[in-house]
Amino acid sequence: MPDSNSSSWKQPYIEALRESNKKKLSELVYATEAAILLRLFELGDSADHDEERNEIDAAYADLLTIKIHKLGWPPSMPSKPAQ
């Protein structure tokens, strides 16, 4: 039987993949990252859940792509004022 917490990060992740509004997308990305971190904490060092860990790795790669290409991450640093 699948762990009920195994999908806790998947819903915001799926919503982030579909969202086009930058403000909502940013919120979903951060919500997904927080849910993934919580889930990884729940999993601990267990040798089980390899499939879910692989899904999480793929989701992190997707979130990074979203942050770079859709949200313009990292934001450009302000230039130093001329002295």
LOKE-746329 format. One line per field, with one value per residue: residue number from 1; chain; x, y, z of N, C-alpha, C, O, CB in turn. Coordinates in steps of 0.1 Angstrom, whole numbers, plus 5000, padded with zeros to 4 digits. Glycine has a CB too. Example, Ala and Ser with C-alpha at 12.3 -4.5 7.8 and 13.67 -1.06 7.14 Angstrom:
% residues 2
k = (1; 2)
c = (A; A)
npx = (5132; 5128)
npy = (4943; 4978)
npz = (5078; 5071)
capx = (5123; 5137)
capy = (4955; 4989)
capz = (5078; 5071)
cpx = (5132; 5129)
cpy = (4967; 5000)
cpz = (5078; 5079)
opx = (5142; 5134)
opy = (4967; 5011)
opz = (5085; 5080)
cbpx = (5113; 5141)
cbpy = (4955; 4994)
cbpz = (5090; 5057)
END
This chain:
% residues 83
k = (1; 2; 3; 4; 5; 6; 7; 8; 9; 10; 11; 12; 13; 14; 15; 16; 17; 18; 19; 20; 21; 22; 23; 24; 25; 26; 27; 28; 29; 30; 31; 32; 33; 34; 35; 36; 37; 38; 39; 40; 41; 42; 43; 44; 45; 46; 47; 48; 49; 50; 51; 52; 53; 54; 55; 56; 57; 58; 59; 60; 61; 62; 63; 64; 65; 66; 67; 68; 69; 70; 71; 72; 73; 74; 75; 76; 77; 78; 79; 80; 81; 82; 83)
c = (A; A; A; A; A; A; A; A; A; A; A; A; A; A; A; A; A; A; A; A; A; A; A; A; A; A; A; A; A; A; A; A; A; A; A; A; A; A; A; A; A; A; A; A; A; A; A; A; A; A; A; A; A; A; A; A; A; A; A; A; A; A; A; A; A; A; A; A; A; A; A; A; A; A; A; A; A; A; A; A; A; A; A)
npx = (5008; 5006; 5023; 5006; 5016; 5032; 5023; 5022; 5038; 5034; 5010; 5012; 5034; 5025; 5006; 5023; 5037; 5018; 5011; 5009; 5009; 5031; 5034; 5018; 5030; 5056; 5049; 5039; 5061; 5078; 5062; 5061; 5088; 5092; 5074; 5086; 5110; 5101; 5090; 5113; 5126; 5108; 5111; 5137; 5167; 5159; 5160; 5140; 5115; 5128; 5118; 5101; 5121; 5135; 5116; 5114; 5139; 5137; 5116; 5128; 5147; 5130; 5118; 5140; 5145; 5121; 5124; 5146; 5140; 5113; 5109; 5131; 5153; 5187; 5179; 5191; 5221; 5224; 5244; 5275; 5279; 5296; 5328)
npy = (4988; 5022; 5049; 5074; 5099; 5101; 5114; 5141; 5161; 5161; 5172; 5201; 5203; 5193; 5212; 5234; 5228; 5233; 5259; 5293; 5319; 5341; 5350; 5332; 5308; 5310; 5309; 5283; 5268; 5272; 5262; 5235; 5228; 5230; 5211; 5188; 5188; 5183; 5158; 5143; 5144; 5129; 5104; 5098; 5079; 5055; 5026; 5020; 5032; 5040; 5045; 5067; 5086; 5088; 5100; 5124; 5135; 5140; 5158; 5180; 5187; 5196; 5217; 5234; 5241; 5255; 5276; 5289; 5294; 5303; 5319; 5335; 5331; 5329; 5361; 5390; 5405; 5436; 5461; 5473; 5506; 5531; 5542)
npz = (5000; 4991; 5007; 5023; 5025; 5003; 4981; 4989; 4979; 4953; 4942; 4943; 4927; 4902; 4896; 4894; 4871; 4852; 4855; 4844; 4852; 4866; 4893; 4908; 4899; 4910; 4938; 4938; 4931; 4953; 4973; 4965; 4967; 4995; 5004; 4993; 5007; 5033; 5028; 5022; 5046; 5061; 5049; 5057; 5062; 5050; 5031; 5015; 4991; 4968; 4942; 4946; 4954; 4931; 4915; 4929; 4925; 4897; 4897; 4911; 4892; 4871; 4885; 4888; 4862; 4856; 4873; 4863; 4835; 4833; 4855; 4856; 4872; 4885; 4899; 4883; 4895; 4911; 4896; 4908; 4921; 4903; 4913)
capx = (5000; 5015; 5023; 4997; 5024; 5040; 5018; 5020; 5045; 5030; 4999; 5017; 5043; 5017; 5001; 5034; 5040; 5007; 5008; 5016; 5010; 5044; 5032; 5012; 5040; 5066; 5043; 5038; 5075; 5083; 5054; 5066; 5102; 5090; 5067; 5096; 5120; 5094; 5089; 5126; 5128; 5099; 5117; 5150; 5177; 5152; 5164; 5127; 5110; 5137; 5110; 5097; 5133; 5138; 5106; 5117; 5151; 5132; 5108; 5138; 5153; 5120; 5116; 5151; 5142; 5110; 5129; 5156; 5135; 5100; 5109; 5142; 5162; 5187; 5177; 5204; 5226; 5226; 5258; 5282; 5280; 5310; 5335)
capy = (5000; 5034; 5058; 5085; 5112; 5101; 5124; 5154; 5171; 5159; 5181; 5214; 5201; 5192; 5225; 5243; 5224; 5238; 5274; 5303; 5332; 5341; 5351; 5319; 5298; 5312; 5303; 5268; 5262; 5272; 5252; 5222; 5226; 5228; 5197; 5178; 5187; 5176; 5143; 5137; 5142; 5117; 5092; 5095; 5071; 5043; 5021; 5019; 5044; 5044; 5050; 5081; 5094; 5091; 5110; 5137; 5140; 5145; 5170; 5190; 5192; 5204; 5230; 5243; 5246; 5265; 5288; 5296; 5298; 5309; 5329; 5343; 5328; 5338; 5374; 5396; 5413; 5451; 5465; 5482; 5519; 5536; 5550)
capz = (5000; 4990; 5018; 5020; 5024; 4991; 4971; 4994; 4971; 4939; 4937; 4940; 4916; 4889; 4894; 4890; 4857; 4844; 4858; 4835; 4859; 4873; 4908; 4912; 4896; 4921; 4950; 4937; 4931; 4967; 4981; 4961; 4973; 5009; 5005; 4990; 5018; 5043; 5025; 5023; 5061; 5065; 5044; 5064; 5055; 5046; 5018; 5007; 4984; 4957; 4931; 4949; 4954; 4917; 4911; 4935; 4917; 4884; 4900; 4914; 4879; 4865; 4892; 4885; 4848; 4857; 4880; 4853; 4822; 4834; 4866; 4855; 4883; 4896; 4895; 4881; 4907; 4908; 4894; 4918; 4916; 4899; 4924)
cpx = (5009; 5013; 5015; 5004; 5032; 5036; 5017; 5027; 5041; 5020; 5004; 5027; 5036; 5011; 5011; 5038; 5030; 5005; 5016; 5017; 5022; 5043; 5028; 5023; 5051; 5061; 5043; 5052; 5080; 5075; 5058; 5079; 5100; 5084; 5077; 5106; 5113; 5093; 5102; 5130; 5120; 5106; 5130; 5160; 5172; 5157; 5152; 5125; 5120; 5130; 5106; 5109; 5137; 5129; 5109; 5129; 5146; 5124; 5118; 5144; 5143; 5118; 5128; 5149; 5132; 5116; 5139; 5148; 5121; 5101; 5121; 5152; 5176; 5185; 5191; 5208; 5227; 5241; 5263; 5282; 5295; 5316; 5344)
cpy = (5012; 5043; 5070; 5098; 5112; 5110; 5138; 5165; 5171; 5169; 5195; 5214; 5200; 5205; 5235; 5240; 5231; 5253; 5283; 5317; 5332; 5341; 5337; 5308; 5299; 5306; 5288; 5261; 5261; 5263; 5238; 5218; 5223; 5214; 5186; 5176; 5180; 5161; 5136; 5135; 5130; 5104; 5088; 5088; 5057; 5039; 5019; 5032; 5049; 5050; 5065; 5090; 5098; 5102; 5124; 5143; 5147; 5158; 5182; 5196; 5200; 5217; 5240; 5249; 5257; 5278; 5296; 5302; 5305; 5320; 5338; 5343; 5325; 5352; 5381; 5405; 5427; 5453; 5474; 5496; 5523; 5544; 5559)
cpz = (5000; 5003; 5014; 5018; 5011; 4981; 4976; 4986; 4957; 4934; 4934; 4928; 4903; 4886; 4889; 4875; 4847; 4845; 4848; 4842; 4868; 4888; 4914; 4910; 4907; 4934; 4950; 4937; 4945; 4976; 4978; 4968; 4988; 5012; 5003; 5001; 5030; 5041; 5026; 5038; 5066; 5061; 5052; 5055; 5050; 5032; 5009; 4999; 4974; 4945; 4933; 4949; 4940; 4911; 4917; 4928; 4904; 4886; 4903; 4901; 4871; 4872; 4889; 4871; 4848; 4863; 4871; 4841; 4823; 4844; 4865; 4866; 4878; 4891; 4893; 4893; 4903; 4906; 4905; 4912; 4913; 4911; 4919)
opx = (5018; 5002; 5017; 5000; 5038; 5043; 5012; 5023; 5043; 5020; 5002; 5028; 5040; 5011; 5008; 5041; 5033; 4998; 5027; 5026; 5024; 5050; 5033; 5025; 5055; 5069; 5046; 5053; 5085; 5081; 5059; 5081; 5107; 5088; 5077; 5109; 5120; 5095; 5103; 5136; 5125; 5105; 5133; 5161; 5179; 5158; 5153; 5132; 5121; 5134; 5107; 5108; 5141; 5132; 5107; 5129; 5151; 5125; 5115; 5146; 5146; 5116; 5125; 5152; 5133; 5113; 5138; 5150; 5118; 5093; 5123; 5158; 5177; 5189; 5201; 5200; 5231; 5249; 5255; 5285; 5304; 5309; 5351)
opy = (5013; 5043; 5076; 5107; 5122; 5114; 5147; 5176; 5180; 5173; 5200; 5223; 5207; 5209; 5243; 5250; 5233; 5259; 5280; 5325; 5323; 5334; 5332; 5299; 5288; 5299; 5281; 5251; 5251; 5256; 5229; 5207; 5214; 5207; 5176; 5165; 5172; 5153; 5125; 5125; 5123; 5094; 5076; 5090; 5048; 5047; 5017; 5042; 5061; 5060; 5074; 5102; 5109; 5111; 5134; 5155; 5157; 5167; 5193; 5208; 5211; 5227; 5252; 5261; 5267; 5288; 5308; 5314; 5313; 5330; 5347; 5352; 5318; 5356; 5378; 5412; 5430; 5448; 5482; 5498; 5518; 5552; 5567)
opz = (5008; 5008; 5004; 5012; 5007; 4972; 4969; 4986; 4949; 4922; 4924; 4920; 4893; 4875; 4880; 4867; 4836; 4836; 4845; 4838; 4877; 4895; 4923; 4919; 4912; 4941; 4959; 4943; 4950; 4985; 4987; 4973; 4993; 5021; 5009; 5005; 5036; 5050; 5031; 5041; 5074; 5069; 5053; 5043; 5047; 5023; 4997; 5001; 4971; 4939; 4925; 4945; 4938; 4904; 4910; 4926; 4900; 4879; 4899; 4900; 4866; 4865; 4888; 4869; 4841; 4858; 4870; 4838; 4814; 4843; 4874; 4870; 4868; 4880; 4900; 4899; 4891; 4913; 4911; 4900; 4920; 4917; 4927)
cbpx = (4990; 5012; 5038; 4986; 5033; 5041; 5004; 5026; 5060; 5026; 4988; 5024; 5052; 5006; 4994; 5047; 5040; 4994; 5011; 5008; 4997; 5053; 5022; 4999; 5046; 5069; 5029; 5031; 5085; 5083; 5039; 5067; 5111; 5080; 5055; 5104; 5124; 5080; 5083; 5137; 5124; 5085; 5120; 5147; 5189; 5137; 5171; 5115; 5108; 5145; 5098; 5090; 5144; 5138; 5092; 5121; 5161; 5124; 5099; 5149; 5157; 5106; 5115; 5164; 5138; 5099; 5137; 5166; 5133; 5090; 5108; 5138; 5157; 5200; 5169; 5204; 5240; 5219; 5260; 5296; 5274; 5310; 5341)
cbpy = (5000; 5042; 5062; 5086; 5113; 5087; 5119; 5154; 5168; 5145; 5181; 5221; 5188; 5181; 5231; 5241; 5209; 5231; 5277; 5305; 5334; 5352; 5362; 5315; 5300; 5327; 5309; 5264; 5271; 5286; 5254; 5220; 5238; 5239; 5196; 5181; 5201; 5182; 5142; 5145; 5155; 5119; 5093; 5088; 5069; 5044; 5008; 5015; 5055; 5032; 5042; 5081; 5087; 5079; 5106; 5135; 5129; 5135; 5168; 5185; 5180; 5196; 5227; 5235; 5234; 5259; 5284; 5286; 5286; 5299; 5322; 5357; 5318; 5337; 5383; 5405; 5407; 5460; 5471; 5477; 5529; 5544; 5541)
cbpz = (5012; 4978; 5022; 5031; 5035; 4986; 4967; 5008; 4972; 4936; 4948; 4952; 4918; 4891; 4907; 4898; 4855; 4847; 4872; 4822; 4868; 4868; 4911; 4905; 4882; 4922; 4953; 4924; 4923; 4973; 4977; 4946; 4971; 5015; 4996; 4977; 5022; 5045; 5011; 5016; 5068; 5060; 5029; 5077; 5064; 5047; 5019; 5016; 4994; 4952; 4928; 4963; 4962; 4908; 4915; 4950; 4914; 4877; 4912; 4923; 4870; 4865; 4907; 4886; 4839; 4866; 4893; 4849; 4814; 4838; 4879; 4853; 4892; 4904; 4905; 4868; 4912; 4919; 4880; 4921; 4927; 4886; 4934)
END
